[in-house]
Amino acid sequence: MHPDEPFVKALSVMHKRGFRHLPVVEHGRPLGVVSARDALDDDLIDTILATNVRGAFAAVRAFRPLLDKSSLPGGGVVVNISSTAAEIAMGSNIMYCASKAALDNMTKSLARALAPRIRVVSVSPGFVDTNFVKSLDKAIEVQSEYAKTAYEDYTAQVTKLGQLYSELAKEAFRPYEGLALNR
C-alpha cells in the first residue's frame, strides 16, 4: 500500500485477504508495515507501554539491591530486549515502535544513572522467524501484485485521457481548418 492511502483502505485489504499486516511501499522501497493492531485503543496502548517500558523499569527497581551486590567483574548487568523497530519505525504497530524507542531511551538514562556499579544495555534483534515474518512475505507479494495492477490501471486511464484530449483538440480546431488551408 502507498503511504498516502487511507488507513481504512489498508484495513479493508487486510480483512479481504486475511492478512494481519500489510507493507507500506513507495517507489518499490518498503517504508513500514501497517497492522490491524495499528487501530489501537487506549487499553492496548497502556498494555504495550506497561509491558515494554514500565515492566523493564520495575524489574530494575526490584532487582537493584541484588545488582548493587553483584560480584561479577564490572558489576551487575541489565540487558533489555529492544527491537530495530525503535530506530527504523517499522514494526508490527506504531505503539510497539514507540515503546521500544522509549525502552532504548530509558536504557541509556539508567546506564548513566546506575554507572559504574550497574551496567545497563539493550539488544535489538532483527527479524525473528515468526508468523509475522511469514505473513510479511505474503503481504509483500500481494502488495507487489497490487502495485502492478494499480500501475496498469493508471496507465490505461492516462492513455484514455490522452485520447480524450486529442479528440477535444481536433473538435476545437475543426471550425478553423478551412481558414488555415485557404491562406
N, C-alpha and C positions, 0 to 999 in steps of 0.2 A: 504494500500500500504506500502511497505517496504521503509525505508529511503534511501536505496541505489538505488532505481529505479528512472529512469529519470522523470523529471517534465512533459515532453511531454506525457509520458505514463499515468500519473495522469489526465492530461487534456483530453486525449482520453477516459479514463474510465468515467470521469465526463460527457463528451459530449454524449457518447453512452447510459449511464444510466440516463441522465437527472438530474445529481446532481450538486450543486454549490460547495459542499465541499466533501473532502474525507479524512478520518483519516489516519494518518501515524502511523503504529503499528510495533513494533519489539518485538518478543518473547511474543506476547499476551499483551504487555504493550503499551497503547497509548502514543505517543510522541508528537503529534501535529496534526494539521489539514492543509491540502493543500486546497486552494481555487482557483477558476478560477481567482479571483482578485489578486492572487499572481503574475500573469503575468502583473505586474504593468508598466505603462508608467510614464514619469516624471510629467505629469499633474495630474494624480491620486495621486502620491506621494506628490506633492505640496498641493493638496486639503486636504489630510489626515493630514499632518503636520500643515497646516494653521488652520484647524478645531480644532484638539486636543491639539495643543501646542500654536501656536501664538494666537489663539482665546481666550484661557484661560488667557494668559498674557495680552492681550489687554483689557479684561474685568477688571482685577485687576487694570491696569493702569487707565482706565476710571473711575472706582468707588473709587479710592484711597482717594479722598477728603472726600467722604461720609464715607468710612471705618474709616478714621482717626477721624472723629467727632462722631463715634458711641457711644451711651450711654449704650450699652449692658455691663453687667459685663464681664470683661476680654477684652473688646474692640471689634472691628469688626471681623467678621469671613468670610473667603473664603472657600468654600467647592468645590473642584474639583472632578469631576466624572471620575475615572480611570477605570481600569479593572485588573482582576487577570492575564490577558494575558501579562501585563507588567512584571510580575515576572516569570511566567511559560513558556512564549513564545509560548503559544498555543491559537491562536485566529483565526479570520477569514482570516487574511493575515499578512504577515511579517511586513509591514509598520504600520499596526494598532498596533501590539505588540510594535514596536519600538516607535511609537508616544505616547503610554500610558506609556512606561518606561521613555520617555523624560518628560512627564507631571509629573510623580512622582518625578523625579529629580528636576524639576523646582519648584514643590510644596515645597520640602524641602529647596531649596535655598531661595524662597520667605518667607517661615516661619522664617528663620534665619534673613533675611534682614528686615522684617517688624515687628518683635517682639520688644517689648511686646505689642505694641498698636493694632496690627492686627494679628490674628491667621490664619494660612493657613494650611488646612488639605486636604487629599483626601480620598475618599471611593472607594473601589473596589468590586462591586457586583460580585457574582459568576454567574452561568448560569441563564439567564433570559428566561422565557417562550416565545420564538420567533420562527419563521420559521426556523432560523438557527439551533436551538437545535433539532427541529423535523427532519430536514434534516440530522443532525449529527447522530441521532439514526438509520435512514435508511442507511446512509453511513456506519456506523459500522457494520450493519447487512450484507451489501453487501461485505464489507471488510473481514468479518469473513468467508463468503462463498468463497471468492476469496482465502483466506489463506488456507482453507481446500482443495480446488481444486488444488492449487499450490503444497501443500504438497503431495497430492495423485499423481500428475504428477511427482514430484521429486522422490517419492518412486518407481514408475513404471520405471523411467529412470535408477535409481540406480540398480534396480533388473535386468534390461536388460543388463546394463554394467557388472554386476557380472556374468551373464550367458555368455556374450561375452568373458570376461577374462578367465573364466573356460574352454570354448571351445578352446581358443587360447593356454592355458597351456597344454591341452590334445594334441593338434596338435603339439606343440613344443616338447612334451615328446615322442610322438609316435615312432620316429626313435630309441629311446633308450630303448623301452620296452623290447625287446628281450635280450639286454645286461644285464639288471638288473635281469631278471628272470633266465639267464644261470649261474650266479655266485653262 
